[in-house]
Amino acid sequence: TGKVEVLNETPPDMHEVGDYRKVKVTDDPAEVEGLIEVAKLEAKSEGSDRGYSTPKSLERSATIVLRRKAALVNANIVLITDKNVYVAFEEIPSVTLYGTAYSYR
């Protein structure tokens, strides 16, 4: 059939989605110096209209989303490059984090 199958090749290291806890988040550019850039990421977290969400809790949720996205692209560390916090009277609050994912190899 012409199919070629390589048996001695090692599979690439794949992170599970549960491995997002191993992804480190930083805002210090010195920590990612010399690492390999993997992807640009964006994570948004919106509150509810009931008013239970604080900017700090929304930022925590957005950080978790960012870490999950970084784990999917096999990144080890994420440098947060920008943060948008939107809290207006009578509006649904939201936090958007922008970051760059890096890998050690």
C-alpha positions in Angstrom: 0.0 0.0 0.0 3.0 2.3 0.3 2.4 3.2 3.9 5.5 3.9 5.9 5.4 3.6 9.7 8.3 4.8 11.8 8.6 2.7 15.0 11.6 4.1 16.8 10.6 7.7 16.8 9.7 9.1 20.2 6.4 10.9 20.4 6.4 14.6 21.3 5.7 15.5 24.9 2.0 16.4 25.0 0.5 18.1 28.0 -2.9 17.1 29.2 -5.4 19.8 29.9 -5.1 18.9 33.6 -1.5 19.9 33.4 -2.4 23.6 33.3 -1.5 23.7 37.0 2.1 23.3 36.0 2.1 26.3 33.8 3.6 29.3 35.5 2.3 32.9 34.9 4.5 35.9 35.3 4.7 39.6 34.4 8.5 39.8 34.7 10.2 39.7 31.2 13.5 38.6 32.8 11.9 35.2 33.7 11.3 34.3 30.1 14.6 35.6 28.7 16.2 32.9 26.5 13.1 30.8 26.3 11.3 29.8 23.0 8.2 31.7 22.2 5.3 29.4 21.4 2.1 31.4 20.9 0.3 34.7 21.7 -2.7 34.0 23.9 -5.8 35.9 25.1 -8.2 35.0 27.9 -11.4 36.7 28.9 -13.5 36.3 31.9 -16.9 37.9 32.3 -18.9 38.4 35.5 -22.5 37.9 35.9 -25.2 40.5 36.0 -25.9 39.7 39.7 -22.9 41.7 40.8 -21.1 38.8 42.7 -17.9 39.1 40.7 -15.0 41.3 41.8 -12.1 42.3 39.5 -9.8 40.2 41.5 -11.9 37.0 41.1 -12.4 37.7 37.4 -8.6 38.1 37.0 -8.1 34.8 38.8 -10.6 33.1 36.4 -8.9 34.7 33.3 -5.5 33.5 34.6 -6.8 29.9 34.8 -8.2 30.1 31.2 -4.8 31.5 30.1 -3.0 28.6 31.8 -5.3 26.0 30.2 -4.6 27.5 26.7 -0.9 27.5 27.4 -1.0 23.9 28.4 -2.7 23.0 25.1 0.2 24.5 23.1 2.8 22.8 25.3 4.0 26.0 27.0 5.7 26.0 30.4 5.4 29.7 31.3 3.2 32.6 30.2 4.3 36.3 30.3 1.3 38.6 30.7 1.8 41.5 28.3 -1.4 43.4 28.8 -4.5 43.4 31.0 -7.9 45.1 30.4 -10.2 45.5 33.3 -13.7 46.7 32.4 -15.9 47.7 35.4 -18.6 50.2 34.6 -21.7 51.1 36.6 -24.7 49.0 35.5 -22.5 47.0 33.1 -21.2 43.4 33.3 -17.6 43.5 34.5 -14.9 41.7 32.5 -11.2 41.1 32.6 -9.1 40.3 29.5 -5.5 39.1 29.8 -3.1 39.1 26.9 0.1 37.0 27.1 2.9 35.2 25.3 3.4 31.5 26.0 7.0 30.3 26.2 8.6 26.8 26.3 11.9 25.7 27.8 12.7 23.7 24.7 
